[in-house]
Amino acid sequence: MKPLSQKSVTALLNAWSEGDGAALEALTPLVHDELHRLARAYMSRERPGHLLQTTALIHEAYVRLIDWKNVEWKSRAHFFGVAAGIMRRILVDYARSRKSQKRNGGKTRVSFDEAAVFAAKRSQDFLALDEALKALERMDPRKSQTVELRFFGGLSVEETAQVLNVSARTVAREWNLARAWLYRELTGPQGG
């Protein structure tokens, strides 16, 4: 079977957003592997034993993506950038929910060892990263979007440039500046 070009995927995306159910059926197997790769990358950053599994993250993102109507998809990369953002929001919502349950006396039976401490730290880190990204978005929306597409979406510099409609050099520069800003924001001014 001959692989579809990026233009074909974009055409299917646009037909789907216009309500063509057959386009969605044709598109689903084409994007499934890439969505799985994105979800696996996200979950690799989560604590061991996370209750949300890769497949559940894909399904939740898929359900949310299906609700997107009247979107003019620019490209395959644009679609995966949006999917990455949705997965990030799902994980942030999940982390906030867990934090809320702990604060409100939600009881979960866990062993008291370093793994539990590490798991709590990872959730806090994810929430801190989300807050830092929101602050970056208020200052410079394009840098925030660059981080989301590169880090969370796993897009290359060229794919990110295509989605943002800027040059690859601009993306590389903004990616470096955004990473430095986030590092300083997350570690404090002294880097510690």
MARDREN-374823 format. One record per residue (C-alpha): residue number from 1; x, y, z negated; residue in one letter. Coordinates in steps of 0.2 Angstrom, whole numbers. Example, Ala and Ser with C-alpha at 12.3 -4.5 7.8 and 13.67 -1.06 7.14 Angstrom:
2
[node 1,[62,-22,-39],"A"],
[node 2,[68,-5,-36],"S"],
END
This chain:
192
[node 1,[0,0,0],"M"],
[node 2,[7,17,5],"K"],
[node 3,[9,29,-10],"P"],
[node 4,[-2,44,-9],"L"],
[node 5,[6,61,-7],"S"],
[node 6,[5,75,-20],"Q"],
[node 7,[-7,84,-8],"K"],
[node 8,[-19,69,-8],"S"],
[node 9,[-19,68,-27],"V"],
[node 10,[-23,87,-27],"T"],
[node 11,[-37,84,-15],"A"],
[node 12,[-44,70,-25],"L"],
[node 13,[-43,81,-41],"L"],
[node 14,[-52,95,-32],"N"],
[node 15,[-65,84,-25],"A"],
[node 16,[-68,77,-43],"W"],
[node 17,[-70,94,-50],"S"],
[node 18,[-83,98,-37],"E"],
[node 19,[-93,83,-44],"G"],
[node 20,[-87,69,-32],"D"],
[node 21,[-88,53,-43],"G"],
[node 22,[-80,43,-29],"A"],
[node 23,[-65,54,-30],"A"],
[node 24,[-64,51,-49],"L"],
[node 25,[-64,32,-46],"E"],
[node 26,[-50,34,-33],"A"],
[node 27,[-40,45,-44],"L"],
[node 28,[-41,36,-61],"T"],
[node 29,[-29,21,-56],"P"],
[node 30,[-17,34,-48],"L"],
[node 31,[-15,44,-64],"V"],
[node 32,[-16,31,-77],"H"],
[node 33,[2,26,-77],"D"],
[node 34,[8,44,-79],"E"],
[node 35,[-5,47,-93],"L"],
[node 36,[1,32,-101],"H"],
[node 37,[19,38,-100],"R"],
[node 38,[14,55,-107],"L"],
[node 39,[5,47,-122],"A"],
[node 40,[19,35,-125],"R"],
[node 41,[31,50,-126],"A"],
[node 42,[19,59,-138],"Y"],
[node 43,[17,44,-149],"M"],
[node 44,[36,41,-150],"S"],
[node 45,[37,57,-159],"R"],
[node 46,[24,52,-172],"E"],
[node 47,[27,43,-188],"R"],
[node 48,[29,24,-188],"P"],
[node 49,[12,16,-192],"G"],
[node 50,[2,31,-185],"H"],
[node 51,[-17,26,-185],"L"],
[node 52,[-19,33,-167],"L"],
[node 53,[-12,21,-154],"Q"],
[node 54,[-6,26,-137],"T"],
[node 55,[-21,18,-128],"T"],
[node 56,[-33,28,-140],"A"],
[node 57,[-24,44,-136],"L"],
[node 58,[-26,41,-117],"I"],
[node 59,[-44,37,-119],"H"],
[node 60,[-48,52,-129],"E"],
[node 61,[-38,63,-117],"A"],
[node 62,[-47,55,-102],"Y"],
[node 63,[-64,59,-111],"V"],
[node 64,[-60,77,-113],"R"],
[node 65,[-53,79,-95],"L"],
[node 66,[-69,72,-88],"I"],
[node 67,[-78,86,-96],"D"],
[node 68,[-68,99,-86],"W"],
[node 69,[-79,106,-72],"K"],
[node 70,[-76,118,-58],"N"],
[node 71,[-57,118,-61],"V"],
[node 72,[-46,122,-46],"E"],
[node 73,[-32,110,-48],"W"],
[node 74,[-16,118,-41],"K"],
[node 75,[-6,102,-40],"S"],
[node 76,[-3,85,-48],"R"],
[node 77,[9,93,-60],"A"],
[node 78,[-5,106,-65],"H"],
[node 79,[-16,91,-69],"F"],
[node 80,[-3,83,-80],"F"],
[node 81,[1,99,-88],"G"],
[node 82,[-17,101,-93],"V"],
[node 83,[-17,83,-99],"A"],
[node 84,[-2,85,-109],"A"],
[node 85,[-10,100,-118],"G"],
[node 86,[-25,90,-122],"I"],
[node 87,[-15,76,-129],"M"],
[node 88,[-6,89,-140],"R"],
[node 89,[-22,96,-146],"R"],
[node 90,[-29,79,-150],"I"],
[node 91,[-13,75,-161],"L"],
[node 92,[-14,92,-169],"V"],
[node 93,[-32,90,-173],"D"],
[node 94,[-28,72,-180],"Y"],
[node 95,[-14,79,-191],"A"],
[node 96,[-25,93,-198],"R"],
[node 97,[-39,80,-202],"S"],
[node 98,[-26,70,-211],"R"],
[node 99,[-20,85,-221],"K"],
[node 100,[-37,90,-225],"S"],
[node 101,[-42,72,-231],"Q"],
[node 102,[-27,72,-243],"K"],
[node 103,[-31,90,-249],"R"],
[node 104,[-49,85,-252],"N"],
[node 105,[-45,69,-262],"G"],
[node 106,[-46,57,-247],"G"],
[node 107,[-38,41,-254],"K"],
[node 108,[-27,29,-244],"T"],
[node 109,[-18,15,-251],"R"],
[node 110,[0,16,-246],"V"],
[node 111,[17,10,-253],"S"],
[node 112,[27,23,-262],"F"],
[node 113,[43,22,-252],"D"],
[node 114,[53,33,-240],"E"],
[node 115,[42,28,-225],"A"],
[node 116,[27,37,-233],"A"],
[node 117,[38,52,-237],"V"],
[node 118,[45,52,-219],"F"],
[node 119,[27,50,-212],"A"],
[node 120,[21,65,-222],"A"],
[node 121,[36,76,-216],"K"],
[node 122,[32,71,-198],"R"],
[node 123,[14,77,-199],"S"],
[node 124,[20,93,-207],"Q"],
[node 125,[33,96,-193],"D"],
[node 126,[20,93,-180],"F"],
[node 127,[9,106,-188],"L"],
[node 128,[23,118,-190],"A"],
[node 129,[28,116,-172],"L"],
[node 130,[10,119,-167],"D"],
[node 131,[10,135,-177],"E"],
[node 132,[26,141,-170],"A"],
[node 133,[20,138,-152],"L"],
[node 134,[4,148,-156],"K"],
[node 135,[15,162,-162],"A"],
[node 136,[26,161,-146],"L"],
[node 137,[10,161,-136],"E"],
[node 138,[4,177,-144],"R"],
[node 139,[22,185,-140],"M"],
[node 140,[25,177,-123],"D"],
[node 141,[11,166,-116],"P"],
[node 142,[22,160,-101],"R"],
[node 143,[36,154,-112],"K"],
[node 144,[23,145,-123],"S"],
[node 145,[16,137,-107],"Q"],
[node 146,[34,132,-101],"T"],
[node 147,[37,123,-118],"V"],
[node 148,[20,114,-117],"E"],
[node 149,[23,108,-99],"L"],
[node 150,[42,103,-101],"R"],
[node 151,[42,96,-119],"F"],
[node 152,[24,89,-121],"F"],
[node 153,[20,87,-102],"G"],
[node 154,[37,79,-98],"G"],
[node 155,[37,90,-82],"L"],
[node 156,[53,94,-73],"S"],
[node 157,[59,111,-71],"V"],
[node 158,[53,111,-53],"E"],
[node 159,[36,104,-57],"E"],
[node 160,[34,117,-71],"T"],
[node 161,[39,131,-59],"A"],
[node 162,[26,125,-47],"Q"],
[node 163,[12,125,-60],"V"],
[node 164,[17,142,-66],"L"],
[node 165,[20,149,-49],"N"],
[node 166,[38,155,-53],"V"],
[node 167,[55,150,-48],"S"],
[node 168,[64,136,-55],"A"],
[node 169,[78,148,-62],"R"],
[node 170,[64,157,-71],"T"],
[node 171,[58,141,-79],"V"],
[node 172,[76,136,-84],"A"],
[node 173,[79,153,-92],"R"],
[node 174,[62,154,-101],"E"],
[node 175,[64,136,-107],"W"],
[node 176,[81,140,-115],"N"],
[node 177,[75,156,-123],"L"],
[node 178,[59,147,-129],"A"],
[node 179,[69,133,-137],"R"],
[node 180,[81,145,-146],"A"],
[node 181,[66,155,-152],"W"],
[node 182,[57,139,-158],"L"],
[node 183,[72,133,-167],"Y"],
[node 184,[75,149,-176],"R"],
[node 185,[57,150,-181],"E"],
[node 186,[56,132,-187],"L"],
[node 187,[73,132,-196],"T"],
[node 188,[73,150,-203],"G"],
[node 189,[85,164,-198],"P"],
[node 190,[101,155,-206],"Q"],
[node 191,[97,138,-196],"G"],
[node 192,[94,128,-212],"G"],
END
